[in-house]
Amino acid sequence: MWLGACTSSVGTWMQMLAQSWLVYQLSNSSVYLGLDAFFGQIPIFLFSLFGGVFADRKSRRTMLLLSQVIQLSCAFILAALVGTHVVRVWHIWCLSFTVGLAQSFGGPAYSALIPTLVEKEDLQNAIALNSIQFNLARILGPALGGLALAKLGAAWCFSLNGISYIAVICSLLMIKPRFVPASTAESMLKSMRGGIDFLRHREGMLSLTALAFLTTLLSYPLITFLPVMARDVFHGGPNVFTLFLCLSGAGSVTGGISVAASKAKTGQARRSLLVMLLLGGLITAFGLSKILALSTALVFGTGFCLMIVFTLNYSLVQLYVPDEMRGRVMSVYNVAFRGGMPLGSVICGYLIKMTSAPTMIAANGCLVLLLALYFLLLQHKLARL
């Protein structure tokens, strides 16, 4: 499953790079580029909760297979449109929305399926390894995508992404989950409410969900505005931005490896909050730094800490959720987690116009530090998990 997911993630990053370039090339409009990202993400926010309900009623493996086949088909359709020179921006928007719709049902199924492939004591390590494959792909995908785009053209990037889905499909056909959900006559809304009620009443779950939203809200703008820091603070070009991006990904991979290698199974929330304190300090220092060598080390450190925080928190949620509720609960958690990213970027983008990127990044780092202190000192139930 790890090999299949990693192969597919590399293909996805290759397509993301080529697709962004193609949309901008066709439209010469940053608005159209933003709309493409919007159409790809909005189905995840609109339909993930329904996807979570289905993940607790149907075979998660079957749901994932259908999701992969739809995404594979979209990649090959886009390759054909580009190859025959008939592609238009609205074609790409429609395909982005379709892929997002498939992911809104495949995402909760994937989150719910992974814990059924390992024993409970190996769950944290499995989640960390899953994070490693995603961040490896974040480094390899754009590099390979840029090479393929320059040498072979956009159609080949989309075709290679389509082929990469075959690896996931093969792995899904080979695995044998230990838990398959039972069908139920319960209404969709009642099932959805059951997942939300579980989060509300299970000790620490609501705090973990709020923490996921607030951490991404405050920390992900660092990654979003790396191009601004590279150009305006260090007066560099794409090379400096690429360096920052690769070091952030390398830090994340290293952080994931450290969690996967850890044998500690208790006090995860406290460890996460302590690392979050360090994360806040590093983000603040990056915002204030004017020395390129120091900033590269700080970017690596933020990627390292971010991955530890997110992996430990994600593991805690998975650890305390029963198999029959996993799809619904994880869909709510993932909506909170992913919702913080675009919202934080939009808010910071507006505030940067009024101040500056270094000021906003440093301010966000201070808020991350205060958030960690609040949960450490005042939310004792969470810190005890």
GUVEX-963064 format. One record per residue (C-alpha): residue in three letters; x, y, z. Coordinates in steps of 0.02 Angstrom, whole numbers, m for minus. Last residue first. Example, Ala and Ser with C-alpha at 12.3 -4.5 7.8 and 13.67 -1.06 7.14 Angstrom:
<rs>
+------+--------+--------+--------+
: rest :     px :     py :     pz :
+------+--------+--------+--------+
:  Ser :    684 :    m53 :    357 :
:  Ala :    615 :   m225 :    390 :
+------+--------+--------+--------+
</rs>
This chain:
<rs>
+------+--------+--------+--------+
: rest :     px :     py :     pz :
+------+--------+--------+--------+
:  Leu :   m178 :    592 :   1308 :
:  Arg :   m136 :    691 :   1466 :
:  Ala :   m103 :    854 :   1373 :
:  Leu :   m279 :    848 :   1302 :
:  Lys :   m364 :    835 :   1470 :
:  His :   m250 :    969 :   1543 :
:  Gln :   m310 :   1105 :   1426 :
:  Leu :   m244 :   1255 :   1525 :
:  Leu :    m53 :   1239 :   1531 :
:  Leu :     m8 :   1134 :   1380 :
:  Phe :   m157 :   1185 :   1273 :
:  Tyr :   m128 :   1371 :   1305 :
:  Leu :     61 :   1356 :   1287 :
:  Ala :     42 :   1274 :   1117 :
:  Leu :    m76 :   1411 :   1058 :
:  Leu :     43 :   1546 :   1123 :
:  Leu :    187 :   1472 :   1021 :
:  Val :     79 :   1456 :    865 :
:  Leu :     26 :   1638 :    891 :
:  Cys :    209 :   1694 :    902 :
:  Gly :    247 :   1600 :    740 :
:  Asn :     99 :   1683 :    655 :
:  Ala :    167 :   1854 :    704 :
:  Ala :    339 :   1809 :    631 :
:  Ile :    256 :   1754 :    469 :
:  Met :    150 :   1912 :    463 :
:  Thr :    298 :   2029 :    493 :
:  Pro :    411 :   1938 :    368 :
:  Ala :    274 :   1946 :    233 :
:  Ser :    242 :   2133 :    254 :
:  Thr :    111 :   2251 :    327 :
:  Met :    m53 :   2300 :    241 :
:  Lys :    m28 :   2192 :     86 :
:  Ile :     33 :   2053 :    201 :
:  Leu :   m135 :   2062 :    292 :
:  Tyr :   m232 :   2011 :    135 :
:  Gly :   m115 :   1866 :     96 :
:  Cys :   m118 :   1815 :    279 :
:  Ile :   m308 :   1799 :    278 :
:  Val :   m310 :   1705 :    111 :
:  Ser :   m168 :   1589 :    162 :
:  Gly :   m245 :   1549 :    331 :
:  Leu :   m413 :   1510 :    250 :
:  Pro :   m333 :   1401 :    116 :
:  Met :   m238 :   1294 :    243 :
:  Gly :   m356 :   1292 :    393 :
:  Gly :   m491 :   1198 :    299 :
:  Arg :   m377 :   1051 :    265 :
:  Phe :   m361 :   1004 :    449 :
:  Ala :   m543 :   1043 :    493 :
:  Val :   m606 :    945 :    341 :
:  Asn :   m484 :    806 :    386 :
:  Tyr :   m550 :    794 :    564 :
:  Val :   m731 :    787 :    506 :
:  Ser :   m688 :    652 :    377 :
:  Met :   m587 :    559 :    509 :
:  Val :   m738 :    548 :    623 :
:  Arg :   m855 :    486 :    487 :
:  Gly :   m736 :    355 :    416 :
:  Arg :   m677 :    291 :    585 :
:  Met :   m845 :    261 :    668 :
:  Glu :   m857 :     71 :    642 :
:  Asp :   m670 :     50 :    670 :
:  Pro :   m674 :    132 :    842 :
:  Val :   m586 :    302 :    858 :
:  Tyr :   m460 :    327 :    999 :
:  Leu :   m301 :    277 :    906 :
:  Gln :   m349 :    365 :    743 :
:  Val :   m367 :    532 :    834 :
:  Leu :   m203 :    506 :    926 :
:  Ser :   m112 :    457 :    766 :
:  Tyr :   m169 :    617 :    680 :
:  Asn :   m103 :    720 :    827 :
:  Leu :     65 :    630 :    825 :
:  Thr :     82 :    644 :    636 :
:  Phe :     32 :    828 :    629 :
:  Val :    151 :    882 :    766 :
:  Ile :    298 :    777 :    703 :
:  Met :    274 :    836 :    523 :
:  Leu :    265 :   1018 :    574 :
:  Cys :    424 :   1002 :    678 :
:  Phe :    532 :    935 :    535 :
:  Gly :    459 :   1056 :    406 :
:  Thr :    491 :   1201 :    526 :
:  Gly :    670 :   1141 :    555 :
:  Phe :    710 :   1131 :    368 :
:  Val :    642 :   1307 :    346 :
:  Leu :    749 :   1365 :    493 :
:  Ala :    907 :   1291 :    417 :
:  Thr :    871 :   1380 :    252 :
:  Ser :    838 :   1541 :    348 :
:  Leu :   1007 :   1533 :    436 :
:  Ala :   1100 :   1515 :    272 :
:  Leu :    997 :   1656 :    193 :
:  Ile :   1027 :   1783 :    332 :
:  Lys :    888 :   1913 :    352 :
:  Ser :    794 :   1816 :    486 :
:  Leu :    640 :   1891 :    571 :
:  Gly :    506 :   1785 :    486 :
:  Phe :    617 :   1631 :    501 :
:  Ala :    641 :   1664 :    687 :
:  Thr :    453 :   1673 :    715 :
:  Ile :    426 :   1510 :    619 :
:  Leu :    565 :   1427 :    722 :
:  Gly :    494 :   1486 :    889 :
:  Gly :    319 :   1426 :    845 :
:  Leu :    387 :   1257 :    791 :
:  Leu :    483 :   1239 :    955 :
:  Leu :    322 :   1265 :   1052 :
:  Met :    236 :   1142 :    934 :
:  Val :    369 :   1013 :    979 :
:  Leu :    313 :   1031 :   1161 :
:  Leu :    130 :   1017 :   1107 :
:  Ser :    163 :    857 :   1009 :
:  Arg :    260 :    780 :   1153 :
:  Arg :    116 :    820 :   1271 :
:  Ala :    m10 :    744 :   1151 :
:  Gln :     94 :    586 :   1127 :
:  Gly :    115 :    551 :   1313 :
:  Thr :    119 :    363 :   1284 :
:  Lys :    177 :    254 :   1139 :
:  Ala :    363 :    291 :   1138 :
:  Lys :    456 :    173 :   1020 :
:  Ser :    505 :    310 :    897 :
:  Ala :    572 :    257 :    727 :
:  Ala :    413 :    308 :    635 :
:  Val :    412 :    475 :    727 :
:  Ser :    593 :    511 :    679 :
:  Ile :    562 :    455 :    500 :
:  Gly :    414 :    575 :    485 :
:  Gly :    519 :    719 :    549 :
:  Thr :    656 :    678 :    422 :
:  Val :    527 :    674 :    281 :
:  Ser :    455 :    840 :    339 :
:  Gly :    628 :    919 :    347 :
:  Ala :    663 :    860 :    170 :
:  Gly :    498 :    937 :    112 :
:  Ser :    541 :   1104 :    192 :
:  Leu :    717 :   1092 :    120 :
:  Cys :    645 :   1062 :    m54 :
:  Leu :    529 :   1212 :    m43 :
:  Phe :    663 :   1329 :     24 :
:  Leu :    786 :   1277 :   m113 :
:  Thr :    651 :   1294 :   m246 :
:  Phe :    614 :   1471 :   m186 :
:  Val :    799 :   1516 :   m189 :
:  Asn :    816 :   1445 :   m366 :
:  Pro :    657 :   1531 :   m427 :
:  Gly :    736 :   1702 :   m397 :
:  Gly :    826 :   1787 :   m255 :
:  His :    815 :   1958 :   m175 :
:  Phe :    828 :   1879 :      0 :
:  Val :    682 :   1974 :     78 :
:  Asp :    573 :   2016 :    m72 :
:  Arg :    609 :   1870 :   m188 :
:  Ala :    633 :   1718 :    m75 :
:  Met :    514 :   1783 :     59 :
:  Val :    376 :   1811 :    m70 :
:  Pro :    406 :   1640 :   m148 :
:  Leu :    397 :   1561 :     27 :
:  Phe :    223 :   1636 :     50 :
:  Thr :    121 :   1475 :     42 :
:  Ile :    247 :   1376 :    146 :
:  Leu :    243 :   1500 :    292 :
:  Pro :     55 :   1520 :    266 :
:  Tyr :     45 :   1338 :    324 :
:  Ser :     84 :   1376 :    508 :
:  Leu :    m61 :   1482 :    572 :
:  Leu :   m215 :   1406 :    491 :
:  Thr :   m133 :   1233 :    489 :
:  Thr :   m109 :   1241 :    678 :
:  Leu :   m282 :   1316 :    709 :
:  Phe :   m376 :   1181 :    612 :
:  Ala :   m278 :   1034 :    685 :
:  Leu :   m291 :   1108 :    861 :
:  Ala :   m481 :   1122 :    844 :
:  Thr :   m488 :    938 :    794 :
:  Leu :   m373 :    887 :    937 :
:  Ser :   m477 :    989 :   1061 :
:  Leu :   m637 :    907 :   1000 :
:  Met :   m558 :    735 :   1022 :
:  Gly :   m489 :    766 :   1197 :
:  Glu :   m616 :    664 :   1291 :
:  Arg :   m747 :    586 :   1176 :
:  His :   m907 :    690 :   1187 :
:  Arg :   m891 :    815 :   1045 :
:  Leu :   m794 :    703 :    926 :
:  Phe :   m918 :    561 :    950 :
:  Asp :  m1063 :    682 :    924 :
:  Ile :   m989 :    735 :    756 :
:  Gly :   m978 :    553 :    699 :
:  Gly :  m1155 :    515 :    757 :
:  Arg :  m1221 :    672 :    670 :
:  Met :  m1155 :    603 :    505 :
:  Ser :  m1244 :    438 :    536 :
:  Lys :  m1406 :    529 :    577 :
:  Leu :  m1388 :    636 :    421 :
:  Met :  m1360 :    486 :    309 :
:  Ser :  m1509 :    390 :    379 :
:  Glu :  m1482 :    225 :    472 :
:  Ala :  m1524 :     70 :    370 :
:  Thr :  m1351 :     m2 :    398 :
:  Ser :  m1217 :    m95 :    299 :
:  Ala :  m1075 :   m176 :    396 :
:  Pro :   m900 :   m104 :    380 :
:  Val :   m755 :   m220 :    332 :
:  Phe :   m615 :   m242 :    460 :
:  Arg :   m451 :   m340 :    449 :
:  Pro :   m411 :   m270 :    276 :
:  Lys :   m335 :   m392 :    150 :
:  Ile :   m219 :   m305 :     25 :
:  Met :   m183 :   m366 :   m153 :
:  Leu :   m321 :   m280 :   m252 :
:  Leu :   m284 :   m116 :   m164 :
:  Ser :    m99 :   m132 :   m209 :
:  Cys :   m141 :   m158 :   m394 :
:  Ile :   m258 :     m7 :   m395 :
:  Val :   m125 :    100 :   m310 :
:  Ala :      9 :     53 :   m438 :
:  Ile :   m115 :     78 :   m582 :
:  Tyr :   m139 :    257 :   m522 :
:  Ser :     39 :    296 :   m582 :
:  Ile :    m13 :    265 :   m763 :
:  Gly :   m135 :    411 :   m756 :
:  Asn :      1 :    522 :   m682 :
:  Leu :    118 :    470 :   m823 :
:  Ser :    m16 :    518 :   m950 :
:  Phe :    m42 :    688 :   m869 :
:  Cys :    144 :    727 :   m871 :
:  Trp :    155 :    660 :  m1049 :
:  Ala :     18 :    779 :  m1108 :
:  Ala :    112 :    926 :  m1029 :
:  Gly :    265 :    910 :  m1143 :
:  Leu :    407 :    786 :  m1166 :
:  Lys :    572 :    875 :  m1122 :
:  Ala :    517 :   1029 :  m1024 :
:  Leu :    359 :    955 :   m949 :
:  Ala :    445 :    790 :   m909 :
:  Leu :    589 :    879 :   m820 :
:  Gly :    472 :    992 :   m722 :
:  Gly :    363 :    844 :   m676 :
:  Leu :    514 :    743 :   m618 :
:  Ala :    568 :    884 :   m501 :
:  Pro :    388 :    926 :   m452 :
:  Gly :    353 :    744 :   m407 :
:  Leu :    516 :    701 :   m317 :
:  Ile :    508 :    826 :   m174 :
:  Arg :    321 :    821 :   m136 :
:  Ala :    326 :    634 :   m174 :
:  Leu :    448 :    612 :    m30 :
:  Asn :    327 :    715 :     73 :
:  Phe :    180 :    599 :     36 :
:  Gln :    285 :    443 :     64 :
:  Ile :    347 :    508 :    232 :
:  Ser :    171 :    549 :    292 :
:  Asn :    120 :    368 :    260 :
:  Leu :    273 :    310 :    357 :
:  Ala :    218 :    419 :    504 :
:  Ile :     42 :    347 :    496 :
:  Ala :    113 :    169 :    497 :
:  Asn :    229 :    209 :    643 :
:  Gln :     86 :    281 :    746 :
:  Leu :    m24 :    129 :    708 :
:  Asp :    104 :     m5 :    752 :
:  Glu :     36 :    m39 :    928 :
:  Lys :   m141 :    m52 :    858 :
:  Glu :    m94 :   m189 :    734 :
:  Val :    m86 :   m142 :    551 :
:  Leu :   m196 :   m149 :    394 :
:  Thr :   m357 :    m91 :    478 :
:  Pro :   m274 :     73 :    528 :
:  Ile :   m244 :    116 :    343 :
:  Leu :   m426 :     90 :    287 :
:  Ala :   m511 :    232 :    381 :
:  Ser :   m397 :    369 :    315 :
:  Tyr :   m408 :    293 :    140 :
:  Ala :   m599 :    285 :    145 :
:  Pro :   m606 :    464 :    210 :
:  Gly :   m498 :    521 :     62 :
:  Gly :   m583 :    416 :    m73 :
:  Phe :   m753 :    500 :    m53 :
:  Ser :   m694 :    681 :    m60 :
:  Gln :   m553 :    625 :   m176 :
:  Ala :   m677 :    573 :   m312 :
:  Leu :   m763 :    743 :   m299 :
:  Gly :   m595 :    832 :   m309 :
:  Val :   m552 :    733 :   m466 :
:  Thr :   m719 :    781 :   m543 :
:  Phe :   m694 :    965 :   m496 :
:  Ser :   m520 :    964 :   m575 :
:  Leu :   m591 :    882 :   m732 :
:  Cys :   m723 :   1018 :   m749 :
:  Trp :   m593 :   1155 :   m720 :
:  Ile :   m475 :   1078 :   m849 :
:  His :   m611 :   1074 :   m982 :
:  Trp :   m655 :   1254 :   m937 :
:  Val :   m475 :   1305 :   m975 :
:  Arg :   m485 :   1237 :  m1151 :
:  Val :   m401 :   1083 :  m1228 :
:  Val :   m421 :   1051 :  m1414 :
:  His :   m238 :   1022 :  m1457 :
:  Thr :   m258 :    833 :  m1489 :
:  Gly :   m122 :    791 :  m1361 :
:  Val :   m192 :    916 :  m1236 :
:  Leu :   m367 :    843 :  m1243 :
:  Ala :   m296 :    665 :  m1240 :
:  Ala :   m188 :    701 :  m1088 :
:  Leu :   m339 :    780 :  m1001 :
:  Ile :   m442 :    624 :  m1036 :
:  Phe :   m298 :    515 :   m973 :
:  Ala :   m287 :    609 :   m808 :
:  Cys :   m477 :    609 :   m786 :
:  Ser :   m486 :    421 :   m814 :
:  Leu :   m352 :    388 :   m682 :
:  Gln :   m446 :    499 :   m559 :
:  Ile :   m608 :    402 :   m589 :
:  Val :   m518 :    234 :   m574 :
:  Gln :   m433 :    290 :   m413 :
:  Ser :   m598 :    342 :   m332 :
:  Leu :   m682 :    179 :   m384 :
:  Leu :   m539 :     78 :   m308 :
:  Leu :   m545 :    183 :   m149 :
:  Met :   m730 :    150 :   m126 :
:  Thr :   m702 :    m37 :   m155 :
:  Arg :   m563 :    m41 :    m24 :
:  Arg :   m671 :     53 :     99 :
:  Ser :   m809 :    m78 :     83 :
:  Lys :   m970 :     15 :    118 :
:  Arg :  m1059 :     85 :    270 :
:  Asp :   m925 :    174 :    374 :
:  Ala :   m835 :    242 :    219 :
:  Phe :  m1006 :    298 :    153 :
:  Val :  m1028 :    409 :    306 :
:  Gly :   m853 :    481 :    285 :
:  Gly :   m886 :    520 :    102 :
:  Phe :  m1041 :    617 :    156 :
:  Leu :   m930 :    720 :    272 :
:  Ser :   m804 :    740 :    130 :
:  Phe :   m936 :    813 :     13 :
:  Leu :   m929 :   1004 :     21 :
:  Phe :   m753 :   1031 :     86 :
:  Ile :   m675 :    902 :    m32 :
:  Pro :   m785 :    964 :   m175 :
:  Ile :   m710 :   1140 :   m151 :
:  Gln :   m529 :   1087 :   m173 :
:  Gly :   m509 :   1053 :   m360 :
:  Phe :   m629 :   1190 :   m413 :
:  Phe :   m535 :   1314 :   m303 :
:  Ala :   m363 :   1263 :   m370 :
:  Asp :   m427 :   1292 :   m547 :
:  Leu :   m506 :   1455 :   m492 :
:  Gly :   m338 :   1516 :   m427 :
:  Leu :   m257 :   1484 :   m596 :
:  Tyr :   m402 :   1572 :   m683 :
:  Val :   m373 :   1722 :   m570 :
:  Ser :   m185 :   1718 :   m606 :
:  Ser :   m228 :   1746 :   m789 :
:  Asn :   m123 :   1712 :   m944 :
:  Ser :   m269 :   1600 :   m994 :
:  Leu :   m193 :   1455 :  m1093 :
:  Gln :    m16 :   1469 :  m1022 :
:  Tyr :    m80 :   1496 :   m845 :
:  Val :   m192 :   1343 :   m857 :
:  Leu :    m51 :   1240 :   m935 :
:  Trp :     78 :   1289 :   m802 :
:  Ser :    m42 :   1246 :   m662 :
:  Gln :    m82 :   1080 :   m747 :
:  Ala :    102 :   1036 :   m772 :
:  Leu :    145 :   1063 :   m588 :
:  Met :    m12 :    977 :   m522 :
:  Gln :     12 :    833 :   m644 :
:  Met :    189 :    795 :   m582 :
:  Trp :    129 :    811 :   m402 :
:  Thr :     m7 :    682 :   m437 :
:  Gly :    116 :    563 :   m519 :
:  Val :    231 :    569 :   m367 :
:  Ser :     78 :    538 :   m256 :
:  Ser :     30 :    386 :   m361 :
:  Thr :    201 :    305 :   m340 :
:  Cys :    200 :    342 :   m152 :
:  Ala :     24 :    271 :   m131 :
:  Gly :     69 :    109 :   m222 :
:  Leu :    231 :     87 :   m125 :
:  Trp :    144 :    117 :     41 :
:  Met :      0 :      0 :      0 :
+------+--------+--------+--------+
</rs>
